[in-house]
Structures are given as structure tokens and as C-alpha cells.
Amino acid sequence: MAIITKGSLILPGTALYGLLKSNQGKEIEVTTSNGMKSGILLAFNANFLTLANSTGETTYVLASELITFSFPS
């Protein structure tokens, strides 16, 4: 599925925003220009995602580095 956004921002009203909002609090796997990251999607805004791993350590992923993501079942 292709998701159209304005540049690399995650803006309210876009399909990407809606998808992330409906899956907040769930496991997410993210591929970025700096490698793979995974964890629970804690929060997001127009510029970045906040993920937490199993030990509670947080990781921030810049939206501009986001390539793909998935929500494993």
C-alpha cells in the first residue's frame, strides 16, 4: 500500500497519521535509512515516532528517515 504524505511529515488527516494513531500502543517494526528498529509505538508527531523496547528504553525515529514499517500480528 502506498501512503501519500506531504514531504516527510506525519500530518493529521493523512492516511499515515490515521494508521499510526489506530495502532498506537502496539508492536511496530520500522526500517529506516539507519537500519531496523522495533518496539511498542508509544507516541508520534509530525517529525518523529517514539518506540519503547521490552526493557522500557525509548528510541526516537525521525520521520525523514522512515522507509517502511509494519505491525506484526
All heavy atoms as TSV, in Angstrom:
chain	resi	resn	atom	element	x	y	z
A	1	MET	N	N	0.845	-1.172	0.000
A	1	MET	CA	C	0.000	0.000	0.000
A	1	MET	C	C	0.887	1.231	0.000
A	1	MET	O	O	1.817	1.345	0.780
A	1	MET	CB	C	-0.867	-0.024	1.251
A	1	MET	CG	C	-1.705	1.189	1.435
A	1	MET	SD	S	-2.853	0.900	2.806
A	1	MET	CE	C	-2.828	2.473	3.542
A	2	ALA	N	N	0.627	2.149	-0.856
A	2	ALA	CA	C	1.364	3.412	-0.902
A	2	ALA	C	C	0.631	4.435	-0.059
A	2	ALA	O	O	-0.591	4.504	-0.068
A	2	ALA	CB	C	1.469	3.905	-2.336
A	3	ILE	N	N	1.381	5.190	0.699
A	3	ILE	CA	C	0.794	6.233	1.535
A	3	ILE	C	C	1.375	7.573	1.104
A	3	ILE	O	O	2.585	7.750	1.093
A	3	ILE	CB	C	1.059	5.971	3.027
A	3	ILE	CG1	C	0.378	4.662	3.425
A	3	ILE	CG2	C	0.599	7.123	3.880
A	3	ILE	CD1	C	0.570	4.260	4.843
A	4	ILE	N	N	0.498	8.476	0.735
A	4	ILE	CA	C	0.919	9.795	0.278
A	4	ILE	C	C	0.950	10.747	1.469
A	4	ILE	O	O	-0.001	10.839	2.223
A	4	ILE	CB	C	-0.066	10.352	-0.781
A	4	ILE	CG1	C	-0.280	9.328	-1.905
A	4	ILE	CG2	C	0.407	11.674	-1.322
A	4	ILE	CD1	C	0.952	8.933	-2.652
A	5	THR	N	N	2.070	11.436	1.641
A	5	THR	CA	C	2.181	12.437	2.697
A	5	THR	C	C	2.781	13.702	2.117
A	5	THR	O	O	3.233	13.716	0.979
A	5	THR	CB	C	3.076	11.956	3.850
A	5	THR	OG1	O	4.393	11.756	3.350
A	5	THR	CG2	C	2.574	10.682	4.490
A	6	LYS	N	N	2.798	14.739	2.883
A	6	LYS	CA	C	3.419	15.988	2.457
A	6	LYS	C	C	4.868	15.961	2.910
A	6	LYS	O	O	5.162	16.155	4.083
A	6	LYS	CB	C	2.691	17.178	3.064
A	6	LYS	CG	C	3.282	18.505	2.663
A	6	LYS	CD	C	2.267	19.592	2.792
A	6	LYS	CE	C	2.850	20.936	2.477
A	6	LYS	NZ	N	3.124	21.148	1.101
A	7	GLY	N	N	5.780	15.683	1.974
A	7	GLY	CA	C	7.187	15.562	2.328
A	7	GLY	C	C	7.385	14.390	3.259
A	7	GLY	O	O	6.852	13.317	3.053
A	8	SER	N	N	8.147	14.602	4.308
A	8	SER	CA	C	8.397	13.522	5.262
A	8	SER	C	C	7.676	13.766	6.577
A	8	SER	O	O	8.038	13.209	7.597
A	8	SER	CB	C	9.905	13.415	5.506
A	8	SER	OG	O	10.398	14.632	6.015
A	9	LEU	N	N	6.643	14.598	6.567
A	9	LEU	CA	C	5.904	14.903	7.786
A	9	LEU	C	C	4.716	13.968	7.965
A	9	LEU	O	O	4.094	13.535	6.998
A	9	LEU	CB	C	5.401	16.355	7.754
A	9	LEU	CG	C	6.460	17.436	7.683
A	9	LEU	CD1	C	5.796	18.803	7.572
A	9	LEU	CD2	C	7.371	17.392	8.895
A	10	ILE	N	N	4.402	13.658	9.222
A	10	ILE	CA	C	3.233	12.851	9.558
A	10	ILE	C	C	2.153	13.831	9.996
A	10	ILE	O	O	2.159	14.307	11.126
A	10	ILE	CB	C	3.569	11.852	10.681
A	10	ILE	CG1	C	4.737	10.964	10.266
A	10	ILE	CG2	C	2.349	11.027	11.038
A	10	ILE	CD1	C	5.325	10.140	11.393
A	11	LEU	N	N	1.256	14.165	9.086
A	11	LEU	CA	C	0.274	15.221	9.340
A	11	LEU	C	C	-1.113	14.667	9.634
A	11	LEU	O	O	-1.535	13.680	9.022
A	11	LEU	CB	C	0.199	16.163	8.136
A	11	LEU	CG	C	1.501	16.877	7.770
A	11	LEU	CD1	C	1.331	17.659	6.475
A	11	LEU	CD2	C	1.940	17.793	8.899
A	12	PRO	N	N	-1.841	15.292	10.579
A	12	PRO	CA	C	-3.234	14.884	10.837
A	12	PRO	C	C	-4.056	14.938	9.556
A	12	PRO	O	O	-3.866	15.825	8.719
A	12	PRO	CB	C	-3.728	15.921	11.843
A	12	PRO	CG	C	-2.494	16.436	12.495
A	12	PRO	CD	C	-1.432	16.396	11.424
A	13	GLY	N	N	-4.932	13.974	9.392
A	13	GLY	CA	C	-5.775	13.912	8.205
A	13	GLY	C	C	-5.205	13.058	7.100
A	13	GLY	O	O	-5.902	12.737	6.142
A	14	THR	N	N	-3.927	12.659	7.218
A	14	THR	CA	C	-3.329	11.798	6.195
A	14	THR	C	C	-3.541	10.337	6.564
A	14	THR	O	O	-3.789	9.998	7.722
A	14	THR	CB	C	-1.812	12.060	6.044
A	14	THR	OG1	O	-1.157	11.749	7.277
A	14	THR	CG2	C	-1.531	13.503	5.646
A	15	ALA	N	N	-3.430	9.469	5.583
A	15	ALA	CA	C	-3.579	8.028	5.818
A	15	ALA	C	C	-2.515	7.526	6.792
A	15	ALA	O	O	-2.796	6.689	7.657
A	15	ALA	CB	C	-3.499	7.276	4.500
A	16	LEU	N	N	-1.301	8.030	6.677
A	16	LEU	CA	C	-0.219	7.613	7.563
A	16	LEU	C	C	-0.529	7.974	9.011
A	16	LEU	O	O	-0.362	7.149	9.912
A	16	LEU	CB	C	1.097	8.264	7.130
A	16	LEU	CG	C	2.325	7.970	7.989
A	16	LEU	CD1	C	2.577	6.475	8.097
A	16	LEU	CD2	C	3.544	8.677	7.422
A	17	TYR	N	N	-1.011	9.165	9.242
A	17	TYR	CA	C	-1.379	9.604	10.593
A	17	TYR	C	C	-2.466	8.685	11.163
A	17	TYR	O	O	-2.372	8.230	12.293
A	17	TYR	CB	C	-1.861	11.053	10.564
A	17	TYR	CG	C	-2.225	11.596	11.924
A	17	TYR	CD1	C	-1.282	12.293	12.675
A	17	TYR	CD2	C	-3.493	11.423	12.464
A	17	TYR	CE1	C	-1.598	12.789	13.927
A	17	TYR	CE2	C	-3.820	11.912	13.717
A	17	TYR	CZ	C	-2.868	12.599	14.443
A	17	TYR	OH	O	-3.182	13.087	15.687
A	18	GLY	N	N	-3.495	8.422	10.382
A	18	GLY	CA	C	-4.599	7.569	10.829
A	18	GLY	C	C	-4.141	6.158	11.157
A	18	GLY	O	O	-4.571	5.572	12.149
A	19	LEU	N	N	-3.249	5.611	10.340
A	19	LEU	CA	C	-2.735	4.267	10.560
A	19	LEU	C	C	-1.910	4.205	11.844
A	19	LEU	O	O	-2.078	3.293	12.658
A	19	LEU	CB	C	-1.890	3.835	9.366
A	19	LEU	CG	C	-1.372	2.417	9.345
A	19	LEU	CD1	C	-2.513	1.416	9.398
A	19	LEU	CD2	C	-0.543	2.187	8.098
A	20	LEU	N	N	-1.046	5.176	12.055
A	20	LEU	CA	C	-0.243	5.201	13.274
A	20	LEU	C	C	-1.117	5.427	14.499
A	20	LEU	O	O	-0.930	4.785	15.527
A	20	LEU	CB	C	0.841	6.282	13.179
A	20	LEU	CG	C	1.955	6.018	12.165
A	20	LEU	CD1	C	2.857	7.234	12.043
A	20	LEU	CD2	C	2.759	4.787	12.536
A	21	LYS	N	N	-2.092	6.320	14.398
A	21	LYS	CA	C	-2.982	6.614	15.522
A	21	LYS	C	C	-3.764	5.368	15.943
A	21	LYS	O	O	-3.893	5.080	17.126
A	21	LYS	CB	C	-3.940	7.747	15.127
A	21	LYS	CG	C	-4.814	8.236	16.239
A	21	LYS	CD	C	-4.014	9.051	17.218
A	21	LYS	CE	C	-4.918	9.680	18.249
A	21	LYS	NZ	N	-4.140	10.218	19.355
A	22	SER	N	N	-4.263	4.616	14.966
A	22	SER	CA	C	-5.063	3.430	15.290
A	22	SER	C	C	-4.213	2.278	15.820
A	22	SER	O	O	-4.743	1.342	16.411
A	22	SER	CB	C	-5.872	2.982	14.070
A	22	SER	OG	O	-5.010	2.521	13.055
A	23	ASN	N	N	-2.899	2.341	15.627
A	23	ASN	CA	C	-2.013	1.278	16.104
A	23	ASN	C	C	-1.090	1.731	17.235
A	23	ASN	O	O	-0.145	1.025	17.579
A	23	ASN	CB	C	-1.180	0.731	14.942
A	23	ASN	CG	C	-2.008	-0.146	14.038
A	23	ASN	OD1	O	-2.354	-1.260	14.393
A	23	ASN	ND2	N	-2.364	0.382	12.884
A	24	GLN	N	N	-1.355	2.894	17.791
A	24	GLN	CA	C	-0.559	3.380	18.914
A	24	GLN	C	C	-0.691	2.408	20.080
A	24	GLN	O	O	-1.769	1.921	20.372
A	24	GLN	CB	C	-1.040	4.771	19.314
A	24	GLN	CG	C	-0.033	5.560	20.090
A	24	GLN	CD	C	-0.391	7.036	20.150
A	24	GLN	OE1	O	-1.369	7.483	19.547
A	24	GLN	NE2	N	0.384	7.785	20.874
A	25	GLY	N	N	0.430	2.077	20.729
A	25	GLY	CA	C	0.427	1.116	21.816
A	25	GLY	C	C	0.679	-0.317	21.366
A	25	GLY	O	O	0.731	-1.228	22.183
A	26	LYS	N	N	0.841	-0.527	20.069
A	26	LYS	CA	C	1.083	-1.862	19.522
A	26	LYS	C	C	2.529	-1.991	19.050
A	26	LYS	O	O	3.225	-1.006	18.836
A	26	LYS	CB	C	0.138	-2.145	18.350
A	26	LYS	CG	C	-1.316	-2.170	18.762
A	26	LYS	CD	C	-2.196	-2.480	17.584
A	26	LYS	CE	C	-3.668	-2.460	18.013
A	26	LYS	NZ	N	-4.555	-2.598	16.872
A	27	GLU	N	N	2.945	-3.233	18.854
A	27	GLU	CA	C	4.286	-3.531	18.348
A	27	GLU	C	C	4.422	-3.009	16.916
A	27	GLU	O	O	3.506	-3.161	16.104
A	27	GLU	CB	C	4.511	-5.043	18.369
A	27	GLU	CG	C	5.863	-5.492	17.898
A	27	GLU	CD	C	6.967	-5.288	18.919
A	27	GLU	OE1	O	6.666	-5.204	20.119
A	27	GLU	OE2	O	8.128	-5.215	18.494
A	28	ILE	N	N	5.571	-2.386	16.612
A	28	ILE	CA	C	5.843	-1.881	15.273
A	28	ILE	C	C	7.279	-2.232	14.891
A	28	ILE	O	O	8.166	-2.236	15.755
A	28	ILE	CB	C	5.602	-0.350	15.169
A	28	ILE	CG1	C	5.741	0.153	13.731
A	28	ILE	CG2	C	6.532	0.402	16.097
A	28	ILE	CD1	C	5.331	1.607	13.544
A	29	GLU	N	N	7.482	-2.579	13.641
A	29	GLU	CA	C	8.814	-2.803	13.089
A	29	GLU	C	C	9.046	-1.727	12.042
A	29	GLU	O	O	8.213	-1.543	11.153
A	29	GLU	CB	C	8.926	-4.189	12.464
A	29	GLU	CG	C	8.834	-5.298	13.473
A	29	GLU	CD	C	8.867	-6.684	12.856
A	29	GLU	OE1	O	8.751	-6.802	11.610
A	29	GLU	OE2	O	8.990	-7.651	13.624
A	30	VAL	N	N	10.154	-1.021	12.164
A	30	VAL	CA	C	10.434	0.128	11.306
A	30	VAL	C	C	11.770	-0.071	10.604
A	30	VAL	O	O	12.756	-0.456	11.234
A	30	VAL	CB	C	10.494	1.423	12.153
A	30	VAL	CG1	C	10.834	2.615	11.302
A	30	VAL	CG2	C	9.200	1.649	12.887
A	31	THR	N	N	11.800	0.179	9.303
A	31	THR	CA	C	13.056	0.210	8.564
A	31	THR	C	C	13.344	1.669	8.251
A	31	THR	O	O	12.487	2.378	7.713
A	31	THR	CB	C	12.966	-0.591	7.251
A	31	THR	OG1	O	12.581	-1.927	7.555
A	31	THR	CG2	C	14.295	-0.594	6.523
A	32	THR	N	N	14.542	2.109	8.621
A	32	THR	CA	C	14.944	3.490	8.375
A	32	THR	C	C	16.206	3.495	7.520
A	32	THR	O	O	16.785	2.442	7.256
A	32	THR	CB	C	15.242	4.242	9.693
A	32	THR	OG1	O	16.445	3.721	10.254
A	32	THR	CG2	C	14.106	4.112	10.683
A	33	SER	N	N	16.652	4.663	7.158
A	33	SER	CA	C	17.897	4.776	6.413
A	33	SER	C	C	19.092	4.384	7.282
A	33	SER	O	O	20.179	4.164	6.774
A	33	SER	CB	C	18.067	6.203	5.879
A	33	SER	OG	O	17.984	7.136	6.938
A	34	ASN	N	N	18.878	4.254	8.603
A	34	ASN	CA	C	19.943	3.847	9.528
A	34	ASN	C	C	19.791	2.421	10.028
A	34	ASN	O	O	20.480	2.033	10.960
A	34	ASN	CB	C	19.978	4.793	10.736
A	34	ASN	CG	C	20.438	6.174	10.345
A	34	ASN	OD1	O	21.328	6.321	9.520
A	34	ASN	ND2	N	19.836	7.187	10.931
A	35	GLY	N	N	18.880	1.649	9.471
A	35	GLY	CA	C	18.705	0.266	9.891
A	35	GLY	C	C	17.304	-0.017	10.397
A	35	GLY	O	O	16.393	0.780	10.231
A	36	MET	N	N	17.173	-1.192	11.054
A	36	MET	CA	C	15.869	-1.631	11.560
A	36	MET	C	C	15.714	-1.339	13.028
A	36	MET	O	O	16.669	-1.445	13.789
A	36	MET	CB	C	15.719	-3.117	11.343
A	36	MET	CG	C	14.723	-3.318	10.266
A	36	MET	SD	S	14.206	-4.894	9.831
A	36	MET	CE	C	12.706	-5.009	10.688
A	37	LYS	N	N	14.501	-0.988	13.417
A	37	LYS	CA	C	14.169	-0.766	14.813
A	37	LYS	C	C	12.796	-1.386	15.058
A	37	LYS	O	O	11.979	-1.472	14.156
A	37	LYS	CB	C	14.115	0.724	15.130
A	37	LYS	CG	C	15.423	1.451	14.821
A	37	LYS	CD	C	15.393	2.866	15.277
A	37	LYS	CE	C	16.574	3.674	14.886
A	37	LYS	NZ	N	17.859	3.110	14.851
A	38	SER	N	N	12.561	-1.814	16.288
A	38	SER	CA	C	11.246	-2.355	16.624
A	38	SER	C	C	10.940	-2.032	18.073
A	38	SER	O	O	11.827	-1.735	18.864
A	38	SER	CB	C	11.191	-3.856	16.384
A	38	SER	OG	O	12.087	-4.520	17.238
A	39	GLY	N	N	9.673	-2.072	18.402
A	39	GLY	CA	C	9.227	-1.804	19.758
A	39	GLY	C	C	7.757	-1.444	19.766
A	39	GLY	O	O	7.064	-1.567	18.755
A	40	ILE	N	N	7.288	-0.983	20.894
A	40	ILE	CA	C	5.906	-0.540	21.046
A	40	ILE	C	C	5.840	0.926	20.603
A	40	ILE	O	O	6.664	1.740	21.021
A	40	ILE	CB	C	5.448	-0.652	22.525
A	40	ILE	CG1	C	5.586	-2.088	23.021
A	40	ILE	CG2	C	4.017	-0.131	22.692
A	40	ILE	CD1	C	4.707	-3.093	22.312
A	41	LEU	N	N	4.876	1.241	19.764
A	41	LEU	CA	C	4.683	2.632	19.319
A	41	LEU	C	C	4.033	3.410	20.460
A	41	LEU	O	O	2.849	3.269	20.723
A	41	LEU	CB	C	3.815	2.671	18.064
A	41	LEU	CG	C	3.464	4.059	17.520
A	41	LEU	CD1	C	4.726	4.824	17.127
A	41	LEU	CD2	C	2.525	3.929	16.328
A	42	LEU	N	N	4.838	4.202	21.164
A	42	LEU	CA	C	4.326	4.974	22.299
A	42	LEU	C	C	3.622	6.243	21.847
A	42	LEU	O	O	2.539	6.574	22.327
A	42	LEU	CB	C	5.470	5.372	23.238
A	42	LEU	CG	C	6.160	4.257	23.996
A	42	LEU	CD1	C	7.263	4.834	24.882
A	42	LEU	CD2	C	5.166	3.480	24.832
A	43	ALA	N	N	4.267	6.983	20.951
A	43	ALA	CA	C	3.741	8.275	20.521
A	43	ALA	C	C	4.350	8.635	19.178
A	43	ALA	O	O	5.317	8.019	18.733
A	43	ALA	CB	C	4.082	9.340	21.558
A	44	PHE	N	N	3.784	9.656	18.557
A	44	PHE	CA	C	4.346	10.186	17.315
A	44	PHE	C	C	3.857	11.616	17.147
A	44	PHE	O	O	2.875	12.027	17.749
A	44	PHE	CB	C	3.961	9.324	16.104
A	44	PHE	CG	C	2.494	9.317	15.801
A	44	PHE	CD1	C	1.970	10.199	14.880
A	44	PHE	CD2	C	1.639	8.427	16.430
A	44	PHE	CE1	C	0.612	10.204	14.601
A	44	PHE	CE2	C	0.286	8.418	16.159
A	44	PHE	CZ	C	-0.228	9.309	15.245
A	45	ASN	N	N	4.595	12.358	16.353
A	45	ASN	CA	C	4.149	13.690	15.952
A	45	ASN	C	C	4.565	13.892	14.500
A	45	ASN	O	O	4.930	12.931	13.829
A	45	ASN	CB	C	4.683	14.776	16.900
A	45	ASN	CG	C	6.181	14.953	16.844
A	45	ASN	OD1	O	6.828	14.584	15.873
A	45	ASN	ND2	N	6.743	15.515	17.890
A	46	ALA	N	N	4.520	15.091	14.022
A	46	ALA	CA	C	4.810	15.345	12.612
A	46	ALA	C	C	6.232	14.963	12.220
A	46	ALA	O	O	6.486	14.651	11.067
A	46	ALA	CB	C	4.575	16.815	12.286
A	47	ASN	N	N	7.155	14.941	13.175
A	47	ASN	CA	C	8.566	14.742	12.850
A	47	ASN	C	C	9.182	13.424	13.281
A	47	ASN	O	O	10.206	13.035	12.743
A	47	ASN	CB	C	9.396	15.875	13.455
A	47	ASN	CG	C	9.002	17.204	12.871
A	47	ASN	OD1	O	8.969	17.370	11.674
A	47	ASN	ND2	N	8.670	18.149	13.733
A	48	PHE	N	N	8.627	12.753	14.266
A	48	PHE	CA	C	9.248	11.517	14.715
A	48	PHE	C	C	8.275	10.568	15.404
A	48	PHE	O	O	7.195	10.952	15.820
A	48	PHE	CB	C	10.446	11.797	15.630
A	48	PHE	CG	C	10.101	12.468	16.930
A	48	PHE	CD1	C	9.798	11.728	18.052
A	48	PHE	CD2	C	10.095	13.849	17.038
A	48	PHE	CE1	C	9.479	12.343	19.254
A	48	PHE	CE2	C	9.783	14.480	18.232
A	48	PHE	CZ	C	9.469	13.719	19.344
A	49	LEU	N	N	8.711	9.294	15.507
A	49	LEU	CA	C	7.994	8.250	16.239
A	49	LEU	C	C	8.772	7.965	17.519
A	49	LEU	O	O	9.993	8.017	17.526
A	49	LEU	CB	C	7.941	6.943	15.439
A	49	LEU	CG	C	7.449	6.968	14.003
A	49	LEU	CD1	C	7.607	5.582	13.392
A	49	LEU	CD2	C	6.022	7.420	13.943
A	50	THR	N	N	8.081	7.629	18.577
A	50	THR	CA	C	8.721	7.208	19.822
A	50	THR	C	C	8.382	5.739	20.054
A	50	THR	O	O	7.206	5.387	20.138
A	50	THR	CB	C	8.227	8.043	21.024
A	50	THR	OG1	O	8.416	9.423	20.744
A	50	THR	CG2	C	8.981	7.671	22.286
A	51	LEU	N	N	9.416	4.900	20.142
A	51	LEU	CA	C	9.252	3.470	20.351
A	51	LEU	C	C	9.852	3.085	21.693
A	51	LEU	O	O	10.817	3.691	22.143
A	51	LEU	CB	C	9.975	2.668	19.258
A	51	LEU	CG	C	9.725	3.038	17.801
A	51	LEU	CD1	C	10.548	2.130	16.902
A	51	LEU	CD2	C	8.268	2.954	17.468
A	52	ALA	N	N	9.301	2.063	22.333
A	52	ALA	CA	C	9.863	1.520	23.574
A	52	ALA	C	C	10.134	0.034	23.372
A	52	ALA	O	O	9.286	-0.690	22.858
A	52	ALA	CB	C	8.904	1.717	24.732
A	53	ASN	N	N	11.325	-0.407	23.798
A	53	ASN	CA	C	11.637	-1.830	23.686
A	53	ASN	C	C	11.150	-2.573	24.928
A	53	ASN	O	O	10.512	-1.976	25.802
A	53	ASN	CB	C	13.142	-2.049	23.437
A	53	ASN	CG	C	14.008	-1.595	24.584
A	53	ASN	OD1	O	13.547	-1.393	25.708
A	53	ASN	ND2	N	15.289	-1.419	24.305
A	54	SER	N	N	11.458	-3.847	25.032
A	54	SER	CA	C	10.934	-4.678	26.130
A	54	SER	C	C	11.451	-4.255	27.506
A	54	SER	O	O	10.829	-4.556	28.517
A	54	SER	CB	C	11.268	-6.150	25.876
A	54	SER	OG	O	12.675	-6.303	25.762
A	55	THR	N	N	12.571	-3.546	27.558
A	55	THR	CA	C	13.103	-3.073	28.844
A	55	THR	C	C	12.623	-1.666	29.183
A	55	THR	O	O	13.000	-1.112	30.210
A	55	THR	CB	C	14.648	-3.085	28.845
A	55	THR	OG1	O	15.121	-2.181	27.848
A	55	THR	CG2	C	15.193	-4.471	28.601
A	56	GLY	N	N	11.815	-1.079	28.315
A	56	GLY	CA	C	11.287	0.259	28.551
A	56	GLY	C	C	12.156	1.381	28.015
A	56	GLY	O	O	11.819	2.553	28.159
A	57	GLU	N	N	13.272	1.037	27.403
A	57	GLU	CA	C	14.163	2.033	26.816
A	57	GLU	C	C	13.504	2.643	25.579
A	57	GLU	O	O	12.965	1.920	24.742
A	57	GLU	CB	C	15.476	1.359	26.426
A	57	GLU	CG	C	16.535	2.285	25.900
A	57	GLU	CD	C	17.816	1.522	25.573
A	57	GLU	OE1	O	18.216	0.659	26.379
A	57	GLU	OE2	O	18.375	1.785	24.505
A	58	THR	N	N	13.513	3.964	25.463
A	58	THR	CA	C	12.862	4.618	24.331
A	58	THR	C	C	13.847	4.902	23.204
A	58	THR	O	O	15.029	5.151	23.433
A	58	THR	CB	C	12.191	5.937	24.744
A	58	THR	OG1	O	13.158	6.778	25.345
A	58	THR	CG2	C	11.046	5.708	25.693
A	59	THR	N	N	13.313	4.837	21.999
A	59	THR	CA	C	14.060	5.137	20.786
A	59	THR	C	C	13.224	6.109	19.967
A	59	THR	O	O	12.007	5.952	19.868
A	59	THR	CB	C	14.294	3.857	19.953
A	59	THR	OG1	O	14.996	2.912	20.743
A	59	THR	CG2	C	15.064	4.141	18.686
A	60	TYR	N	N	13.872	7.092	19.385
A	60	TYR	CA	C	13.182	8.059	18.546
A	60	TYR	C	C	13.571	7.818	17.094
A	60	TYR	O	O	14.741	7.653	16.780
A	60	TYR	CB	C	13.545	9.485	18.969
A	60	TYR	CG	C	13.166	9.761	20.392
A	60	TYR	CD1	C	14.087	9.638	21.419
A	60	TYR	CD2	C	11.866	10.091	20.726
A	60	TYR	CE1	C	13.732	9.855	22.740
A	60	TYR	CE2	C	11.491	10.310	22.043
A	60	TYR	CZ	C	12.440	10.196	23.040
A	60	TYR	OH	O	12.073	10.404	24.339
A	61	VAL	N	N	12.576	7.772	16.212
A	61	VAL	CA	C	12.798	7.548	14.789
A	61	VAL	C	C	12.324	8.788	14.044
A	61	VAL	O	O	11.148	9.165	14.141
A	61	VAL	CB	C	12.019	6.310	14.283
A	61	VAL	CG1	C	12.203	6.127	12.792
A	61	VAL	CG2	C	12.439	5.065	15.048
A	62	LEU	N	N	13.232	9.429	13.327
A	62	LEU	CA	C	12.855	10.607	12.555
A	62	LEU	C	C	11.984	10.204	11.368
A	62	LEU	O	O	12.287	9.244	10.658
A	62	LEU	CB	C	14.097	11.330	12.036
A	62	LEU	CG	C	14.972	12.003	13.084
A	62	LEU	CD1	C	16.255	12.536	12.441
A	62	LEU	CD2	C	14.213	13.134	13.755
A	63	ALA	N	N	10.924	10.942	11.141
A	63	ALA	CA	C	10.030	10.658	10.013
A	63	ALA	C	C	10.779	10.774	8.682
A	63	ALA	O	O	10.493	10.038	7.742
A	63	ALA	CB	C	8.834	11.603	10.037
A	64	SER	N	N	11.752	11.652	8.616
A	64	SER	CA	C	12.514	11.837	7.379
A	64	SER	C	C	13.387	10.623	7.051
A	64	SER	O	O	13.804	10.463	5.917
A	64	SER	CB	C	13.385	13.084	7.475
A	64	SER	OG	O	14.301	12.976	8.545
A	65	GLU	N	N	13.655	9.753	8.044
A	65	GLU	CA	C	14.462	8.550	7.821
A	65	GLU	C	C	13.605	7.305	7.616
A	65	GLU	O	O	14.119	6.238	7.335
A	65	GLU	CB	C	15.403	8.322	9.010
A	65	GLU	CG	C	16.425	9.407	9.181
A	65	GLU	CD	C	17.314	9.202	10.399
A	65	GLU	OE1	O	17.011	8.300	11.213
A	65	GLU	OE2	O	18.285	9.943	10.524
A	66	LEU	N	N	12.297	7.431	7.767
A	66	LEU	CA	C	11.372	6.306	7.673
A	66	LEU	C	C	11.276	5.797	6.232
A	66	LEU	O	O	11.026	6.563	5.316
A	66	LEU	CB	C	9.993	6.749	8.164
A	66	LEU	CG	C	8.916	5.711	8.349
A	66	LEU	CD1	C	9.330	4.697	9.395
A	66	LEU	CD2	C	7.626	6.391	8.751
A	67	ILE	N	N	11.505	4.488	6.062
A	67	ILE	CA	C	11.385	3.870	4.731
A	67	ILE	C	C	10.146	2.978	4.696
A	67	ILE	O	O	9.283	3.161	3.859
A	67	ILE	CB	C	12.654	3.081	4.367
A	67	ILE	CG1	C	13.862	4.031	4.292
A	67	ILE	CG2	C	12.464	2.340	3.047
A	67	ILE	CD1	C	15.182	3.336	4.117
A	68	THR	N	N	10.078	1.998	5.595
A	68	THR	CA	C	8.904	1.120	5.673
A	68	THR	C	C	8.598	0.837	7.144
A	68	THR	O	O	9.452	1.017	8.012
A	68	THR	CB	C	9.141	-0.237	4.974
A	68	THR	OG1	O	10.167	-0.955	5.653
A	68	THR	CG2	C	9.475	-0.078	3.516
A	69	PHE	N	N	7.394	0.372	7.385
A	69	PHE	CA	C	7.027	-0.058	8.727
A	69	PHE	C	C	5.933	-1.106	8.609
A	69	PHE	O	O	5.231	-1.191	7.615
A	69	PHE	CB	C	6.573	1.114	9.603
A	69	PHE	CG	C	5.320	1.795	9.125
A	69	PHE	CD1	C	4.072	1.373	9.547
A	69	PHE	CD2	C	5.392	2.843	8.243
A	69	PHE	CE1	C	2.919	1.991	9.108
A	69	PHE	CE2	C	4.253	3.475	7.794
A	69	PHE	CZ	C	3.010	3.050	8.224
A	70	SER	N	N	5.802	-1.920	9.665
A	70	SER	CA	C	4.740	-2.916	9.701
A	70	SER	C	C	4.348	-3.152	11.146
A	70	SER	O	O	5.105	-2.871	12.071
A	70	SER	CB	C	5.179	-4.222	9.037
A	70	SER	OG	O	6.242	-4.796	9.763
A	71	PHE	N	N	3.143	-3.673	11.318
A	71	PHE	CA	C	2.627	-4.021	12.634
A	71	PHE	C	C	2.461	-5.536	12.661
A	71	PHE	O	O	1.487	-6.051	12.138
A	71	PHE	CB	C	1.283	-3.318	12.889
A	71	PHE	CG	C	1.402	-1.831	12.882
A	71	PHE	CD1	C	1.080	-1.096	11.754
A	71	PHE	CD2	C	1.856	-1.144	14.008
A	71	PHE	CE1	C	1.211	0.283	11.739
A	71	PHE	CE2	C	1.973	0.228	14.013
A	71	PHE	CZ	C	1.657	0.941	12.871
A	72	PRO	N	N	3.463	-6.258	13.235
A	72	PRO	CA	C	3.370	-7.723	13.259
A	72	PRO	C	C	2.160	-8.191	14.053
A	72	PRO	O	O	1.766	-7.556	15.016
A	72	PRO	CB	C	4.661	-8.160	13.936
A	72	PRO	CG	C	5.425	-6.949	14.282
A	72	PRO	CD	C	4.610	-5.756	13.922
A	73	SER	N	N	1.579	-9.303	13.622
A	73	SER	CA	C	0.406	-9.824	14.323
A	73	SER	C	C	0.793	-10.690	15.478
A	73	SER	O	O	1.757	-11.310	15.547
A	73	SER	CB	C	-0.462	-10.667	13.431
A	73	SER	OG	O	-0.375	-10.375	12.104
